[in-house]
Amino acid sequence: MRQIVLDTETTGLEPTAGHRIIEIGCVELVDRRLTRNNFHQYLRPDRDIDRGAVDVHGITDEFLRDKPRFADIAGDFLDYVRDSELIIHNAPFDVGFLDCELALWREDAEPIKGICRVTDTLVMARALHPGQRNSLDALCKRYGVDNSRRDLHGALLDAEILADVYLAMTGGQGSLSLGPRETPGSNEAHPGVRRISARHAPLRVVLAHDEELAAHRDRLAAIDEASEGGCLWLETWTG
């Protein structure tokens, strides 16, 4: 099972208004384990970045002037994500931008959902925690995932953090630091995100009530009768 946890940073909020992707960060999971086979790319958008967007992610026009355009890396990106399951927080935002970039690259380009399956962790979180805050920062606090380095949004860093949150939400799997990464305007290596194993997240235990126990007992009895005394579960049943 190959999953890609993906995040993007953009020049603004609306691709239909001409805003573009300026950073793509992807983290690969195979059988729920981090592989370190990441995809990370800054992109030149050929337009100005909104001031409000710079305040969020810290990426400037000057930093992107020598970076490749989306068209330059589109083939490599599609090869990387093809036939995987994309794990995205608030997927409509990132998918909308990716589809616009693909359409600008080639008129006949297939939309991202034709290339990958997409799972939205925001939808998952709202189902698990209705009525609560389900931002990435809120989920980090809820599941004990360290996001102390997230002073600014960054596509690769947020994908790394989301991978931990996703594993915790879906049953837990400890993960490892992904090593150095570059930050805008610097070539210095920084240590990877310190991770908290999902086993530290408290698990809710729900006990069966009397009606459920009775229904289970009746089901085992029916299985035992149909199998002529072959129901092994009855041997260990203590309900």
N, C-alpha and C positions, 0 to 999 in steps of 0.2 A: 504494500500500500504506500504510494508516494503522494505526499502532501506538500504544498508550497504555501508557507505563511507569507503574505504579501502586504506591503504598504507603499504608498506613494506620497510625495509632497508636490505641491502645485503652485502656480503663480497666483491663483485665486480660487474662487469657489465654483465657478460655472464654466464647464467646457463649451457650452453653447454660446458663451460670450467671448470665446476666443482664448480662454485660459488654457495653459498647457502643463504637462507633467515636467517637473524639474529633477525629481529623484525617484528611483525605483529601488526598493530593498526587498529581497526575498530570502527566506530561510527554508531549507529542505528538511523534511521529516520522512524517513522511510521506516515503516512499521513502528511509528510513534517514537523514533529516535532521531536526534539531531545528527546530521551527517557532516556538517561543516562545508557542504557544497552549496555555498551561497551565491546569489546574484545581486550585485550592487552597482548602480550606475547613476551618476549625475548627468543631467541633460541640459543643453542650451535651448531655451524656448523661443528665441527670436521675438521676444516681446518683453516688456517691463514686468517685474514682479510687483504685485500690490503691496503697499506699505504694511497693511495688516497681516499679509501672509508672511512677510519677512519677520515680523514680530513673533510669529508662531514658530517658524522653523529656522530662522537665522541665516537662510541662504540668500546671497545677494546677486545682483546682476553681474557685478564684477567677477565674482567667483566662477560664474558659469560661462564666461566669454570664450574660454578655450575648450569647453566640454563638447562631446559629440551631440548631434541631434538624434531624436528618437529614430528617424529613418536609418541612421547609421548602425543602430544596435537592435533594430526590430527583429531581424532574423535570429540573432543569438538569443534574444529574450523569448521568442516563440519556441525555439528549440528547447529551451530550459523548462518552460512551463507546460508544454504540450502533453495532453493526456493525464495530467495530474489533477488533484483536487486543490483548488485555491482556497485558503483560509484567510478571510479578510474581515476586519472589524468595520461595520457600516459599508458593506460591499457595494451598494449602488453608487456611492461616491467614486471609489477607485475604478469600478467596472465602467462607469460612464466616461471617465477620463481615458481609460485604456481603449475603449471602443472608438472614441474620437481620434486618438492618436493613430490607431490602426487604419481608420478611414482616410486620414490625411496622408498616410504612408502609401496605401494602395486603395483604389476605389473598390476593388473586388475582395478586400481583406475580410476574412471571417471575423465576426464578433467574438469576444473572449469566451463567452459561454458556449460557443461552438467548438472551442479548442480545449477547454477545461471545464470540470465541474466547479461550482462556486458554493462555498459555505460561509454564511454570514454569522460571525460570532456575536454581533450585537443582537440579532434575532434570537440566537441561542440563549444569551444572557437574560434577555427580557422574559423568555419563557421560564427560565430557572429562577429568576429573581423579580417577579412582577412588582411594579410600583416602586422599585429602588433605582438608584443611579447605576447606570451600566456603562459609563465611559471606561476607557482602558485604565485610567488611573484608579477609578473606583473598584474595578475588578482586581487590580493588583493588590489593593488594600484588603479586599475580601478574601483573596486566595493566598495571601502571604508572599506575593512575588515582588522582589526588590526592583523598584523603578527610580531609585534615588539619583541616577545619572540623567534622568529625563527632564533636564531644565528646559530644553527646547525639543520640539518634535524633530525626529529624523527617521527616514523611511526604514533604514536597516535596523537601527536601535529599536524602533517601535515593532518591527517584525519579530525581532528576537524576544522582546517582552511578550508580545501577543502569543508566540509559540508556547511560552511557559504558562500563560493564562489558559490557552486552549487545552493544553495537556491536563491542567488542574481541573478545568470544568468538565472534561470528558473522562475522568477516571484517574488521572495522575500519572506522571512519568517524570522522574528527575531529569534535568538537563544540564548541560555543561556550558561553560563560557565559550563563546565563539571566537575569542582571540581579538587581535587588534583591529581597529577600523579607523578610517580617515574621517575627519570632521572638516566642514567648510573652512577654507583658508589655511589649512594646516596639513602638513605631511607627516606629523608626528604620530607615532603609534600610541594608542590608549588601551588599557586593559579592557577585556570584555565585561559584559554585565555579570555581576555576581548573582547567582541564581539560588532560589530557595526551592527545595524539592517540594512537589505537590503533596507529599505525604504529611507535611506539617499543617496542611489545611484541614480544619475540623470537618469530619464527615457526619452528616446527619443520619441517625439510626431511627427508622420507623418500624415499630412492632406491629404485627398483625393483631387485629381485634378478634373477638370471639366468633363473629359471623364468618370472617375470613378463615379462621382455623377450622371451623366446622365444614365449610365448603371444601377446604383442602383435604380434610379427612375423608369426606364423601368421595372426592375425586380419586384418592388413593384406593379406596375400597372398590370403586368401579374398575379401576385398572387391574387390581388384584383378581377380581372376578373374571374379567375378560381374558386374563393371562393364566387362569387356572393356578392361582397362588404364586405367580412369578413376579409380583411387585416388590422389588428390593427396597424401595423407599419405606415401605411399612416396617421393615426390620429396624430402621433407625428412627422412625417417627416417634416423637415424644409429646406431640401436641394433645 
